[in-house]
Amino acid sequence: MKSKTLAALFLTVAMTLAFTACGGSGSDKGGGGDLPTLADIYALESEDFMETYDPEYYACLYKEGDTYTRVSADMTEELYEKAAAVSYDDEDHDAKVKELLGPVEIKETLDVTSLLPSDEDVAALKGKTAQELAEEGYELSYVSVFEGTSNVNATKDYVTYLFTFDTAVDEDSDTWREDLKDQKVTDAACQGFDFTILDPGFKMP
């Protein structure tokens, strides 16, 4: 009788762990037919959601509460081709793709919330020059000019930022980074995760 009780207990624990993995609170790797699927993620209807996939690989990022979770799964070429065949002109494009990909079993979930900088970290970027940002690893990728200020999009460690400089540069010039190098940041904001967090080679720092 004790052995049956222990077996039932282990089964309950195993089912609980499988359900917890879907919530993104840790990491789960494995096979079998009882893993959570992409349909479980789609059902959350997260506003902060992005995904990518190719014939062999799938990844998405979603937010639930204050937690950001990165999900990865294996894809097949056949399934990829079916999803790619859905026209973007179709008003039900997203729903049809989700229906196709929904049954795919999740391979791994990672809580990546800790990769986002704190408010204090972002505030500390004010006063730095564009040259200092570049030397610290911030990739200044795009500039737009509005009412005498230059607003620069930047990325670092899978996170995107917006830096404001109180000077206007020629946004169509290839030298705008050089023109800003000695200018100081007057405002800085974190804009969330960059799409690179979904790359197949992603590893937690």
Backbone bond lengths (Angstrom), bond angles and torsions (degrees), N, CA, C in turn:
res aa  C-N    CA-C-N  psi(-1)  N-CA   C-N-CA  omega(-1)  CA-C   N-CA-C  phi
1 M - - - 1.478 - - 1.529 111.02 -
2 K 1.355 115.74 -39.11 1.460 118.88 -179.80 1.512 111.58 -62.05
3 S 1.351 116.83 -39.43 1.461 119.86 -178.58 1.525 111.16 -63.74
4 K 1.347 117.07 -37.50 1.465 120.24 178.55 1.533 110.05 -67.71
5 T 1.319 116.51 -37.63 1.462 120.19 179.61 1.523 111.01 -65.69
6 L 1.342 115.64 -42.81 1.461 119.96 178.42 1.515 111.43 -64.48
7 A 1.340 116.14 -40.05 1.461 119.98 179.68 1.518 110.80 -62.76
8 A 1.325 115.82 -41.43 1.470 119.71 179.05 1.517 110.45 -65.61
9 L 1.342 116.82 -37.48 1.455 120.65 179.32 1.526 111.18 -64.94
10 F 1.340 116.69 -45.61 1.464 120.58 178.85 1.517 111.34 -61.49
11 L 1.325 117.21 -38.37 1.463 121.26 179.32 1.524 110.31 -64.08
12 T 1.325 116.29 -41.59 1.463 120.74 179.29 1.521 111.05 -63.33
13 V 1.339 116.62 -43.89 1.453 121.31 178.59 1.521 110.95 -62.47
14 A 1.330 117.20 -42.69 1.464 121.71 -179.49 1.516 111.05 -62.20
15 M 1.322 116.93 -42.98 1.463 120.75 179.72 1.524 110.59 -66.40
16 T 1.330 117.44 -36.93 1.461 121.43 178.88 1.514 110.92 -65.19
17 L 1.332 117.46 -42.37 1.454 121.68 178.92 1.516 111.26 -63.32
18 A 1.326 117.03 -40.84 1.465 120.64 179.55 1.513 110.74 -62.85
19 F 1.328 116.74 -39.69 1.467 120.91 179.84 1.520 110.01 -69.30
20 T 1.360 117.54 -40.09 1.449 121.29 -179.84 1.514 111.44 -62.77
21 A 1.333 117.43 -36.13 1.464 120.96 -179.45 1.505 111.18 -59.81
22 C 1.315 117.66 -33.63 1.457 121.30 179.45 1.511 111.06 -65.55
23 G 1.312 116.46 -28.38 1.455 119.78 -178.59 1.506 113.42 -75.84
24 G 1.339 118.07 -10.57 1.449 120.65 175.49 1.512 114.15 80.37
25 S 1.320 119.04 17.97 1.456 120.42 -176.89 1.513 112.37 -84.63
26 G 1.305 117.74 -3.62 1.453 119.81 178.87 1.501 110.30 -158.98
27 S 1.319 116.78 -147.12 1.454 121.73 -179.79 1.509 108.87 -126.99
28 D 1.341 115.19 138.35 1.454 119.72 -179.72 1.510 109.18 -137.79
29 K 1.304 115.99 122.74 1.455 121.29 176.50 1.515 107.62 -125.67
30 G 1.303 115.48 137.67 1.452 116.22 176.86 1.494 112.37 163.99
31 G 1.326 116.19 178.12 1.450 121.82 179.07 1.502 109.91 -117.02
32 G 1.321 116.12 -158.64 1.452 119.52 -178.62 1.501 110.96 99.07
33 G 1.323 117.27 174.97 1.448 120.87 -174.78 1.505 114.10 -106.01
34 D 1.349 118.93 9.00 1.456 120.85 -175.40 1.524 113.11 -113.71
35 L 1.324 117.22 13.84 1.455 119.69 179.44 1.516 110.56 -74.36
36 P 1.347 117.35 154.03 1.464 119.58 173.61 1.525 109.87 -62.07
37 T 1.301 116.29 157.34 1.463 121.22 -177.05 1.520 110.30 -118.72
38 L 1.329 115.65 173.64 1.458 120.06 177.82 1.522 111.37 -63.26
39 A 1.327 117.22 -25.72 1.462 120.30 177.28 1.528 110.47 -59.98
40 D 1.341 117.31 -34.26 1.459 121.09 178.08 1.534 110.67 -64.57
41 I 1.335 116.50 -36.63 1.461 121.07 178.64 1.524 110.51 -72.27
42 Y 1.329 115.86 -46.43 1.468 119.48 179.64 1.529 111.63 -58.97
43 A 1.311 116.68 -33.29 1.465 120.72 -177.51 1.528 112.10 -66.56
44 L 1.326 117.39 -19.55 1.455 120.74 179.66 1.523 111.90 -72.75
45 E 1.336 116.52 -23.48 1.462 122.47 179.41 1.529 111.81 51.50
46 S 1.326 115.91 48.54 1.455 121.68 -179.71 1.526 110.75 -66.33
47 E 1.334 116.50 135.65 1.457 120.27 177.47 1.523 110.92 -72.29
48 D 1.321 117.20 -36.29 1.462 121.53 176.58 1.520 108.12 -92.64
49 F 1.318 116.23 85.98 1.464 121.22 -174.69 1.519 109.34 -136.80
50 M 1.320 116.16 135.30 1.458 121.25 171.31 1.515 108.61 -147.24
51 E 1.333 115.96 152.65 1.459 119.73 -177.39 1.519 109.97 -147.81
52 T 1.315 115.54 160.40 1.449 122.48 174.23 1.518 108.09 -149.20
53 Y 1.315 116.56 153.78 1.465 119.73 177.05 1.517 109.91 -160.01
54 D 1.335 114.27 154.18 1.456 121.99 174.50 1.525 106.62 -137.67
55 P 1.330 119.30 -173.83 1.468 119.64 -175.61 1.528 115.46 -61.66
56 E 1.338 118.18 -13.25 1.466 119.93 -177.84 1.530 113.97 -123.83
57 Y 1.322 117.51 -14.59 1.468 119.70 -166.56 1.525 111.16 -141.17
58 Y 1.337 115.51 143.71 1.460 122.41 174.94 1.525 108.79 -134.37
59 A 1.332 116.22 142.22 1.467 120.54 173.04 1.517 109.21 -150.43
60 C 1.330 115.79 148.01 1.456 120.55 174.30 1.517 109.13 -146.55
61 L 1.320 114.79 164.30 1.454 121.63 176.26 1.518 107.32 -131.45
62 Y 1.324 116.43 133.53 1.459 119.30 177.67 1.523 109.75 -139.17
63 K 1.329 114.66 160.85 1.458 121.10 179.14 1.514 109.43 -118.68
64 E 1.321 115.97 131.66 1.457 122.33 175.52 1.520 107.18 -132.41
65 G 1.333 116.57 113.94 1.453 119.38 -172.46 1.517 109.02 68.53
66 D 1.324 116.52 -125.71 1.469 121.31 176.43 1.523 111.95 -103.18
67 T 1.321 117.21 11.65 1.461 121.50 -174.90 1.522 111.62 -106.32
68 Y 1.331 115.57 130.31 1.459 121.72 174.20 1.529 108.21 -102.66
69 T 1.314 116.04 128.38 1.459 121.03 -177.95 1.522 110.33 -122.71
70 R 1.320 115.00 132.53 1.461 122.11 175.84 1.514 108.23 -100.67
71 V 1.323 116.72 130.48 1.459 122.92 -177.13 1.524 109.33 -120.47
72 S 1.309 116.99 137.56 1.463 120.16 174.59 1.520 110.01 -130.84
73 A 1.325 115.45 154.63 1.463 121.54 -178.22 1.520 109.00 -155.06
74 D 1.313 115.83 164.81 1.463 121.62 175.67 1.526 109.45 -89.80
75 M 1.321 115.85 140.21 1.463 121.09 176.68 1.523 109.14 -114.75
76 T 1.322 115.59 162.92 1.459 121.14 172.82 1.521 108.28 -115.21
77 E 1.306 115.24 153.67 1.464 119.51 179.71 1.528 111.19 -62.19
78 E 1.323 116.26 -37.21 1.468 120.43 -179.77 1.522 111.12 -63.33
79 L 1.332 116.60 -45.70 1.449 120.58 -179.40 1.528 110.76 -67.92
80 Y 1.327 116.28 -39.27 1.461 120.52 178.11 1.522 110.97 -59.44
81 E 1.323 116.43 -44.95 1.462 120.72 -178.87 1.527 111.28 -64.17
82 K 1.323 116.82 -36.50 1.467 119.68 177.69 1.524 110.52 -65.57
83 A 1.328 116.63 -42.98 1.462 120.22 179.70 1.528 111.03 -67.54
84 A 1.335 116.03 -40.86 1.463 120.31 -179.07 1.526 111.68 -67.60
85 A 1.318 116.16 -23.47 1.463 120.56 -178.32 1.532 112.79 -77.70
86 V 1.321 117.04 -12.79 1.462 119.99 178.88 1.531 108.27 -74.11
87 S 1.295 117.22 121.29 1.463 122.34 -175.24 1.527 111.50 -69.21
88 Y 1.333 115.07 138.14 1.462 119.42 175.72 1.527 111.42 -70.33
89 D 1.313 116.22 -15.34 1.467 120.08 176.73 1.528 111.34 -78.06
90 D 1.320 115.83 -13.77 1.459 120.79 179.09 1.530 108.77 -74.05
91 E 1.336 117.44 122.41 1.463 120.46 -178.36 1.524 112.44 -64.00
92 D 1.325 116.78 -17.36 1.465 121.24 177.48 1.523 111.65 -103.38
93 H 1.343 116.35 22.50 1.463 120.87 -176.22 1.525 112.12 -52.54
94 D 1.335 117.28 -54.31 1.466 120.76 -175.31 1.528 111.45 -61.45
95 A 1.332 116.46 -42.94 1.466 120.27 -178.64 1.523 110.94 -64.40
96 K 1.327 116.88 -39.23 1.465 120.25 -178.87 1.531 111.48 -69.22
97 V 1.325 116.01 -39.67 1.466 119.15 178.49 1.528 110.21 -66.04
98 K 1.334 116.30 -42.35 1.467 119.55 179.00 1.523 111.25 -63.35
99 E 1.310 116.68 -35.36 1.466 119.91 178.12 1.524 110.75 -65.73
100 L 1.337 115.81 -37.82 1.466 120.22 179.04 1.530 111.54 -69.69
101 L 1.335 115.91 -43.71 1.467 120.15 -174.22 1.525 113.05 -86.90
102 G 1.313 117.26 -15.05 1.459 121.13 -176.42 1.514 115.63 -49.89
103 P 1.332 119.80 -43.25 1.472 120.46 -177.14 1.530 114.91 -72.54
104 V 1.334 118.60 -8.75 1.470 120.96 -177.45 1.529 110.22 -63.88
105 E 1.324 116.73 128.93 1.459 121.49 -179.46 1.527 111.32 -76.35
106 I 1.313 116.35 137.84 1.451 122.15 178.63 1.528 109.94 -73.65
107 K 1.310 115.55 133.80 1.459 120.97 -179.77 1.524 112.06 -94.21
108 E 1.337 116.08 -39.29 1.464 119.48 -176.86 1.527 110.41 -151.67
109 T 1.327 116.92 141.59 1.464 122.03 170.61 1.521 108.50 -124.69
110 L 1.336 115.64 139.93 1.458 121.09 -179.94 1.530 109.70 -134.92
111 D 1.306 116.54 130.51 1.451 121.54 172.58 1.529 107.19 -80.56
112 V 1.334 116.80 111.28 1.465 120.71 -175.95 1.528 112.14 -108.30
113 T 1.317 117.06 12.65 1.454 121.57 -176.92 1.523 112.11 -55.22
114 S 1.322 116.64 -36.60 1.468 121.12 -175.88 1.527 112.63 -65.43
115 L 1.328 117.81 -14.49 1.463 120.83 -179.99 1.530 111.86 -76.28
116 L 1.326 117.32 -17.64 1.461 120.28 178.55 1.525 109.81 -75.76
117 P 1.324 117.64 139.95 1.468 119.83 179.58 1.520 111.04 -73.19
118 S 1.313 116.37 154.96 1.463 120.77 176.18 1.529 109.29 -77.01
119 D 1.323 116.05 165.91 1.465 120.23 176.44 1.523 110.63 -59.90
120 E 1.327 115.78 -35.64 1.468 120.10 179.51 1.521 110.72 -66.46
121 D 1.344 116.81 -39.67 1.466 120.85 179.17 1.525 110.67 -63.03
122 V 1.332 115.90 -41.86 1.468 120.08 -179.38 1.525 110.23 -68.14
123 A 1.336 116.38 -43.50 1.464 120.20 -179.78 1.528 111.70 -60.68
124 A 1.337 116.48 -31.41 1.463 121.45 -178.80 1.527 112.20 -69.50
125 L 1.320 117.38 -13.12 1.465 120.88 179.79 1.528 111.91 -79.68
126 K 1.331 117.02 -18.13 1.462 119.96 176.54 1.529 109.56 -64.51
127 G 1.316 116.14 137.33 1.453 120.58 179.95 1.514 113.41 95.77
128 K 1.323 117.35 -15.46 1.462 120.54 176.73 1.526 109.49 -76.47
129 T 1.312 115.78 148.73 1.460 119.60 175.51 1.529 109.78 -84.23
130 A 1.319 115.17 162.85 1.462 119.41 177.79 1.524 110.50 -61.37
131 Q 1.314 116.41 -34.44 1.465 120.37 178.39 1.529 110.50 -65.65
132 E 1.317 117.05 -41.89 1.473 120.89 178.81 1.527 110.72 -64.23
133 L 1.325 117.20 -40.58 1.465 120.34 177.43 1.522 110.54 -60.11
134 A 1.333 116.19 -45.39 1.460 120.27 -179.45 1.526 110.98 -62.33
135 E 1.326 116.52 -39.74 1.471 120.61 -179.97 1.523 111.36 -68.01
136 E 1.340 117.14 -25.96 1.466 121.13 179.44 1.527 112.34 -88.65
137 G 1.315 116.60 3.63 1.457 119.65 173.95 1.511 115.96 100.59
138 Y 1.313 118.63 5.59 1.460 121.09 176.56 1.529 108.84 -80.27
139 E 1.310 116.49 124.51 1.457 120.72 -179.83 1.530 109.06 -92.79
140 L 1.320 116.14 108.66 1.459 121.56 -179.75 1.524 108.11 -80.58
141 S 1.316 116.22 109.79 1.460 119.32 -167.68 1.518 115.22 -105.94
142 Y 1.323 117.60 -26.85 1.464 119.10 -173.16 1.520 109.81 -155.48
143 V 1.338 116.66 143.06 1.456 120.84 178.73 1.523 110.16 -129.41
144 S 1.324 115.64 141.83 1.460 121.58 171.85 1.518 107.69 -133.76
145 V 1.330 116.10 143.18 1.458 121.24 -175.81 1.518 109.32 -109.48
146 F 1.345 115.51 131.75 1.465 120.63 -179.26 1.513 110.08 -145.40
147 E 1.332 115.59 120.83 1.465 122.58 177.46 1.529 112.66 48.40
148 G 1.311 116.06 48.28 1.454 121.19 173.96 1.513 115.90 82.60
149 T 1.337 117.79 3.68 1.464 120.71 177.65 1.525 110.00 -117.04
150 S 1.310 115.14 152.53 1.465 121.34 175.48 1.520 108.62 -106.94
151 N 1.313 116.23 123.92 1.468 122.11 -179.84 1.523 108.28 -108.45
152 V 1.309 115.61 117.01 1.462 121.29 -172.00 1.531 110.72 -112.06
153 N 1.327 115.84 125.03 1.462 121.35 172.40 1.522 108.63 -84.78
154 A 1.327 115.97 136.73 1.458 120.76 -178.50 1.521 109.98 -142.95
155 T 1.328 115.59 159.18 1.463 120.93 177.49 1.528 109.53 -133.45
156 K 1.329 114.08 149.34 1.460 121.35 172.84 1.519 108.35 -160.24
157 D 1.317 116.56 131.22 1.466 122.05 175.80 1.523 111.94 49.93
158 Y 1.335 116.40 50.24 1.466 123.61 174.40 1.531 113.88 71.47
159 V 1.332 117.92 9.67 1.465 121.82 -177.92 1.524 109.47 -119.43
160 T 1.344 116.61 144.38 1.461 120.98 178.70 1.520 110.35 -105.70
161 Y 1.330 115.44 147.55 1.466 122.44 -178.56 1.525 109.43 -133.15
162 L 1.331 114.61 159.85 1.459 121.41 171.43 1.524 107.62 -127.28
163 F 1.345 115.33 118.99 1.458 121.57 179.65 1.524 109.82 -110.24
164 T 1.323 115.61 137.05 1.454 121.04 178.41 1.519 109.87 -111.63
165 F 1.340 115.15 133.49 1.459 122.46 176.83 1.531 107.92 -121.43
166 D 1.344 116.84 134.06 1.460 120.30 -177.61 1.526 111.23 -82.51
167 T 1.295 115.87 53.95 1.459 122.00 174.76 1.519 107.85 -154.69
168 A 1.304 116.31 147.15 1.466 120.55 -178.69 1.524 110.11 -100.89
169 V 1.311 115.77 130.93 1.460 120.92 175.10 1.522 108.40 -114.89
170 D 1.309 115.74 170.32 1.458 120.72 176.45 1.524 107.47 -81.76
171 E 1.338 117.09 105.82 1.461 120.18 -175.63 1.523 113.24 -68.89
172 D 1.312 116.98 -14.03 1.468 120.57 178.21 1.518 112.48 -93.39
173 S 1.329 116.30 -2.11 1.457 120.73 -178.74 1.527 110.88 -89.48
174 D 1.318 116.47 144.76 1.469 121.71 177.17 1.526 111.82 -75.17
175 T 1.330 116.73 -7.18 1.463 120.16 -175.79 1.529 112.90 -103.91
176 W 1.343 117.46 14.61 1.469 118.22 -174.43 1.531 112.68 -62.65
177 R 1.328 117.93 -31.76 1.472 119.72 178.04 1.528 110.23 -65.67
178 E 1.317 115.18 -42.83 1.463 119.95 177.66 1.525 110.65 -64.63
179 D 1.319 116.78 -38.91 1.463 120.76 -179.81 1.532 111.73 -65.84
180 L 1.328 117.05 -26.01 1.461 121.06 -177.93 1.531 113.51 -96.92
181 K 1.317 117.87 -6.66 1.458 120.30 -166.64 1.528 113.76 -56.65
182 D 1.337 117.82 -32.55 1.465 120.05 -179.03 1.528 112.77 -98.64
183 Q 1.323 116.80 0.96 1.459 120.76 179.65 1.537 110.05 -83.81
184 K 1.328 116.26 147.08 1.458 120.75 -176.36 1.525 111.81 -100.67
185 V 1.332 114.67 146.41 1.465 121.47 178.25 1.530 109.22 -69.30
186 T 1.331 116.09 126.64 1.465 120.26 176.93 1.529 111.74 -100.16
187 D 1.314 116.32 -18.69 1.466 120.06 176.74 1.526 108.58 -153.27
188 A 1.320 115.95 142.56 1.471 120.87 -179.01 1.524 109.05 -138.09
189 A 1.320 115.38 141.78 1.468 120.11 180.00 1.522 109.37 -144.98
190 C 1.335 115.88 141.81 1.463 121.65 172.63 1.519 107.63 -88.54
191 Q 1.322 117.20 130.87 1.459 121.53 -178.10 1.522 113.49 -108.21
192 G 1.324 116.14 11.92 1.463 119.20 177.28 1.513 112.45 103.16
193 F 1.318 115.24 -160.21 1.457 120.80 -175.84 1.521 111.98 -84.95
194 D 1.313 114.08 145.37 1.460 121.69 174.11 1.524 109.08 -85.55
195 F 1.330 116.48 155.05 1.466 121.50 -177.65 1.526 112.54 -61.05
196 T 1.343 117.03 -20.14 1.463 119.99 -178.90 1.523 113.03 -64.50
197 I 1.340 117.77 -15.37 1.467 119.33 178.41 1.528 111.14 -67.19
198 L 1.335 116.90 -13.77 1.461 120.51 179.46 1.524 112.24 -94.26
199 D 1.324 118.04 1.47 1.468 120.71 179.92 1.520 111.06 -59.63
200 P 1.332 116.76 144.05 1.483 120.29 179.96 1.520 113.94 -57.37
201 G 1.309 117.04 -30.78 1.470 120.78 -177.20 1.517 114.01 -87.76
202 F 1.323 118.43 10.21 1.462 121.30 -177.94 1.523 111.60 -60.04
203 K 1.318 115.51 134.48 1.468 122.37 173.99 1.520 108.39 -135.44
204 M 1.336 116.21 138.77 1.465 119.08 176.45 1.528 109.95 -61.81
205 P 1.341 117.83 129.24 1.470 120.33 -180.00 1.525 110.98 -60.24
